[in-house]
Amino acid sequence: MAASTLASKPFLRTDLSFFQSSSSSSDLHRLSSPIIQISLRRISPRKLEVQAAGSTFGNYFRVTTYGESHGGGVGCVIDGCPPRIPLSEADMQADLDRRRPGQSRITTPRAETDTCRIYSGVVDGLTTGAPIHVNVPNTDQRGGDYSEMALAYRPSHADATYDFKYGVRAVQGGGRSSARETIGRVAAGAVAKNILRAYSGAEVLAYVSQVHKVVLPEGLVDHETLTLAQIESNIVRCPDPEYVEKMIEAIDAIRVKGNSVGGVVTCIARNVPRGLGSPVFDKLEAELAKAVMSLPATKGFEFGSGFAGTFLTGSEHNDEFYTDEHGKIRTRTNRSGGIQGGISNGEIINMRVAFKPTATIGKKQLTVTRDRKEIELMTRGRHDPCVVPRAVPMVEAMVALVLVDQLIAHHGQCELFPINPALQDPIRLPVLKPANLSS
């Protein structure tokens, strides 16, 4: 089917008919006349139709987000979710509450409850296999705060590039470039987490490891025992009490000045089945990088030893293998970050995501208007002085979406037939409760 589809695409056919020789075959056989005249006929350009959406993520577990900051609402449509998975609005709401604005003094004061509602794909608390539609209404829009931004571009914001690309944009709240778009991702990520937990006991956790110049030392957090309760015990979402106060002080100091700072979110995934990832172009780390770098304000990604690994030699960096007490092949260290050759190896997957300072700040900055006049801009509106505390559930969601997508791909390709038990681990299948078929 794929071959016939590709063959039907006109831009995939090579047309070499424009190379036409003006000489006859008899002329070519004349050794005394080695010159061949070639004439080129002009080809009229063919129309190339490209579908460029950009709002859908995933291959098998597919999520499409919709909505804008000051529109009627935001949400997502989840397609490819397995049937008979227990799911309720409360499952999603827990993570949406972690993402919502107005949680504390170090987040944007926009007052939104971000209450979600499932409109399809779930019956009697179980997924049906049909697309799951989730919606969250916008209830606290203040479009008047963005009157200046309708005329001028905020420095380092997406205002200008959206105009450059589309020639039009939703001004209020940044429109589609607003972090409110991530509500759909977080809702879908909650579904993905449920599947991972039920299928293999996998768990995805993220926390703030840096705010501006306050950096959590490497190794201070035990990734083997880290819990969600530790992360959620404070408003900055750092699991170390000593560094919590330092980070909050750093945000407060810049917040009262109308400025902003960036930071780093560290994310881990435990109990991830071996074998996830599809070399060569869909390696697990490549998919994770694309996923988290699609989040607003991201500026960097590294996993395992990351850039620090470049300072080591091969003998220092290599993760030596051993056999544990259960007969499983493990690694003594984890500089690979749980991924080798683009495939999960069963160790804890760990990565770090860098977020820039919020672009919208309460200070005068030089910019230009849409009609190219240089001006001084003072922005209004409600914005995070540091995005990383609210980015934690966003990062978790994108990582969970990648893992579920790769899990489905792995199961379809590598476990459709009996595995090789000498080399492969069977993935523990979940036991689901039978559906209630009574009327």
Solvent accessible surface area in square Angstrom, and as a share of the most:
residue,aa,sasa,rsa
1,M,204,0.91
2,A,73,0.56
3,A,78,0.61
4,S,74,0.47
5,T,64,0.37
6,L,102,0.51
7,A,66,0.51
8,S,73,0.47
9,K,78,0.33
10,P,59,0.37
11,F,110,0.46
12,L,92,0.46
13,R,139,0.51
14,T,111,0.65
15,D,49,0.25
16,L,113,0.56
17,S,52,0.33
18,F,47,0.20
19,F,120,0.50
20,Q,92,0.41
21,S,65,0.42
22,S,74,0.48
23,S,30,0.19
24,S,57,0.37
25,S,79,0.51
26,S,62,0.40
27,D,47,0.24
28,L,87,0.43
29,H,150,0.67
30,R,140,0.51
31,L,172,0.86
32,S,108,0.70
33,S,54,0.35
34,P,112,0.70
35,I,139,0.71
36,I,88,0.45
37,Q,126,0.56
38,I,109,0.55
39,S,63,0.40
40,L,125,0.62
41,R,114,0.42
42,R,224,0.82
43,I,73,0.37
44,S,85,0.55
45,P,131,0.82
46,R,134,0.49
47,K,182,0.77
48,L,102,0.51
49,E,131,0.59
50,V,105,0.60
51,Q,169,0.75
52,A,94,0.73
53,A,90,0.70
54,G,82,0.79
55,S,41,0.26
56,T,55,0.32
57,F,38,0.16
58,G,17,0.16
59,N,80,0.41
60,Y,116,0.44
61,F,2,0.01
62,R,104,0.38
63,V,4,0.02
64,T,50,0.29
65,T,11,0.06
66,Y,68,0.26
67,G,20,0.19
68,E,69,0.31
69,S,2,0.01
70,H,34,0.15
71,G,26,0.25
72,G,71,0.69
73,G,14,0.13
74,V,0,0.00
75,G,1,0.01
76,C,0,0.00
77,V,54,0.31
78,I,0,0.00
79,D,64,0.33
80,G,34,0.32
81,C,4,0.02
82,P,43,0.27
83,P,54,0.34
84,R,132,0.48
85,I,13,0.07
86,P,73,0.46
87,L,4,0.02
88,S,48,0.31
89,E,68,0.31
90,A,73,0.56
91,D,57,0.29
92,M,0,0.00
93,Q,35,0.16
94,A,63,0.49
95,D,15,0.08
96,L,0,0.00
97,D,61,0.31
98,R,21,0.08
99,R,1,0.01
100,R,75,0.27
101,P,4,0.02
102,G,34,0.33
103,Q,54,0.24
104,S,27,0.18
105,R,131,0.48
106,I,0,0.00
107,T,7,0.04
108,T,7,0.04
109,P,88,0.56
110,R,19,0.07
111,A,71,0.55
112,E,4,0.02
113,T,94,0.55
114,D,2,0.01
115,T,78,0.45
116,C,7,0.04
117,R,143,0.52
118,I,26,0.13
119,Y,113,0.43
120,S,49,0.31
121,G,9,0.09
122,V,34,0.20
123,V,91,0.52
124,D,130,0.68
125,G,36,0.34
126,L,39,0.20
127,T,4,0.02
128,T,65,0.38
129,G,33,0.32
130,A,46,0.35
131,P,63,0.40
132,I,0,0.00
133,H,57,0.26
134,V,1,0.01
135,N,33,0.17
136,V,0,0.00
137,P,60,0.38
138,N,12,0.06
139,T,91,0.53
140,D,29,0.15
141,Q,68,0.30
142,R,125,0.46
143,G,29,0.28
144,G,56,0.54
145,D,28,0.14
146,Y,14,0.05
147,S,60,0.39
148,E,55,0.24
149,M,0,0.00
150,A,34,0.26
151,L,124,0.62
152,A,1,0.00
153,Y,26,0.10
154,R,5,0.02
155,P,38,0.24
156,S,91,0.58
157,H,43,0.19
158,A,27,0.21
159,D,4,0.02
160,A,20,0.15
161,T,79,0.46
162,Y,63,0.24
163,D,18,0.09
164,F,154,0.64
165,K,147,0.62
166,Y,127,0.48
167,G,61,0.59
168,V,103,0.59
169,R,31,0.11
170,A,41,0.32
171,V,16,0.09
172,Q,77,0.34
173,G,11,0.11
174,G,8,0.08
175,G,1,0.01
176,R,61,0.22
177,S,28,0.18
178,S,18,0.11
179,A,34,0.26
180,R,11,0.04
181,E,15,0.07
182,T,0,0.00
183,I,1,0.00
184,G,0,0.00
185,R,29,0.11
186,V,0,0.00
187,A,1,0.00
188,A,0,0.00
189,G,0,0.00
190,A,5,0.04
191,V,0,0.00
192,A,0,0.00
193,K,22,0.09
194,N,27,0.14
195,I,8,0.04
196,L,2,0.01
197,R,130,0.48
198,A,37,0.28
199,Y,32,0.12
200,S,21,0.13
201,G,26,0.25
202,A,3,0.03
203,E,64,0.29
204,V,9,0.05
205,L,6,0.03
206,A,0,0.00
207,Y,10,0.04
208,V,0,0.00
209,S,14,0.09
210,Q,49,0.22
211,V,0,0.00
212,H,82,0.37
213,K,166,0.70
214,V,29,0.17
215,V,80,0.46
216,L,14,0.07
217,P,61,0.38
218,E,158,0.71
219,G,71,0.68
220,L,87,0.43
221,V,22,0.12
222,D,76,0.39
223,H,45,0.20
224,E,118,0.53
225,T,90,0.52
226,L,2,0.01
227,T,61,0.35
228,L,77,0.38
229,A,78,0.60
230,Q,81,0.36
231,I,0,0.00
232,E,61,0.27
233,S,88,0.57
234,N,31,0.16
235,I,63,0.32
236,V,0,0.00
237,R,15,0.05
238,C,0,0.00
239,P,17,0.10
240,D,26,0.13
241,P,107,0.68
242,E,109,0.49
243,Y,35,0.13
244,V,8,0.05
245,E,101,0.45
246,K,81,0.34
247,M,0,0.00
248,I,16,0.08
249,E,114,0.51
250,A,23,0.17
251,I,0,0.00
252,D,28,0.14
253,A,53,0.41
254,I,32,0.16
255,R,84,0.31
256,V,111,0.64
257,K,129,0.55
258,G,27,0.25
259,N,47,0.24
260,S,12,0.08
261,V,4,0.02
262,G,9,0.09
263,G,6,0.06
264,V,26,0.15
265,V,0,0.00
266,T,7,0.04
267,C,0,0.00
268,I,1,0.00
269,A,0,0.00
270,R,29,0.11
271,N,94,0.48
272,V,6,0.03
273,P,16,0.10
274,R,66,0.24
275,G,21,0.20
276,L,0,0.00
277,G,12,0.11
278,S,39,0.25
279,P,69,0.43
280,V,99,0.57
281,F,183,0.76
282,D,56,0.29
283,K,68,0.29
284,L,0,0.00
285,E,39,0.18
286,A,46,0.36
287,E,27,0.12
288,L,0,0.00
289,A,27,0.21
290,K,135,0.57
291,A,0,0.00
292,V,0,0.00
293,M,76,0.34
294,S,55,0.35
295,L,5,0.02
296,P,39,0.25
297,A,27,0.21
298,T,14,0.08
299,K,137,0.58
300,G,22,0.21
301,F,39,0.16
302,E,46,0.20
303,F,52,0.22
304,G,8,0.08
305,S,26,0.17
306,G,25,0.24
307,F,151,0.63
308,A,66,0.51
309,G,12,0.12
310,T,106,0.62
311,F,178,0.74
312,L,71,0.35
313,T,79,0.46
314,G,48,0.46
315,S,103,0.67
316,E,84,0.38
317,H,51,0.23
318,N,95,0.49
319,D,14,0.07
320,E,116,0.52
321,F,124,0.51
322,Y,68,0.26
323,T,88,0.51
324,D,19,0.10
325,E,149,0.67
326,H,146,0.65
327,G,53,0.51
328,K,89,0.38
329,I,102,0.52
330,R,76,0.28
331,T,11,0.07
332,R,158,0.57
333,T,53,0.31
334,N,48,0.25
335,R,81,0.30
336,S,21,0.14
337,G,0,0.00
338,G,0,0.00
339,I,6,0.03
340,Q,64,0.28
341,G,60,0.57
342,G,0,0.00
343,I,65,0.33
344,S,3,0.02
345,N,26,0.13
346,G,28,0.27
347,E,15,0.07
348,I,24,0.12
349,I,0,0.00
350,N,18,0.09
351,M,0,0.00
352,R,42,0.15
353,V,0,0.00
354,A,34,0.26
355,F,8,0.03
356,K,48,0.20
357,P,68,0.43
358,T,23,0.13
359,A,15,0.12
360,T,8,0.05
361,I,29,0.15
362,G,37,0.36
363,K,81,0.34
364,K,129,0.54
365,Q,44,0.20
366,L,145,0.72
367,T,19,0.11
368,V,58,0.34
369,T,17,0.10
370,R,95,0.35
371,D,91,0.47
372,R,204,0.74
373,K,132,0.56
374,E,152,0.68
375,I,63,0.32
376,E,104,0.47
377,L,6,0.03
378,M,86,0.38
379,T,9,0.05
380,R,116,0.42
381,G,30,0.29
382,R,36,0.13
383,H,52,0.23
384,D,13,0.07
385,P,11,0.07
386,C,0,0.00
387,V,28,0.16
388,V,0,0.00
389,P,0,0.00
390,R,18,0.07
391,A,1,0.01
392,V,0,0.00
393,P,1,0.01
394,M,11,0.05
395,V,0,0.00
396,E,0,0.00
397,A,1,0.01
398,M,3,0.01
399,V,0,0.00
400,A,0,0.00
401,L,3,0.01
402,V,2,0.01
403,L,1,0.00
404,V,0,0.00
405,D,7,0.04
406,Q,7,0.03
407,L,6,0.03
408,I,52,0.26
409,A,20,0.16
410,H,23,0.10
411,H,72,0.32
412,G,40,0.38
413,Q,147,0.65
414,C,50,0.30
415,E,33,0.15
416,L,126,0.63
417,F,155,0.64
418,P,131,0.83
419,I,40,0.20
420,N,71,0.37
421,P,113,0.71
422,A,89,0.69
423,L,148,0.74
424,Q,63,0.28
425,D,61,0.32
426,P,102,0.64
427,I,18,0.09
428,R,148,0.54
429,L,114,0.57
430,P,38,0.24
431,V,148,0.85
432,L,55,0.28
433,K,174,0.74
434,P,128,0.80
435,A,45,0.35
436,N,120,0.62
437,L,164,0.82
438,S,81,0.52
439,S,162,1.05
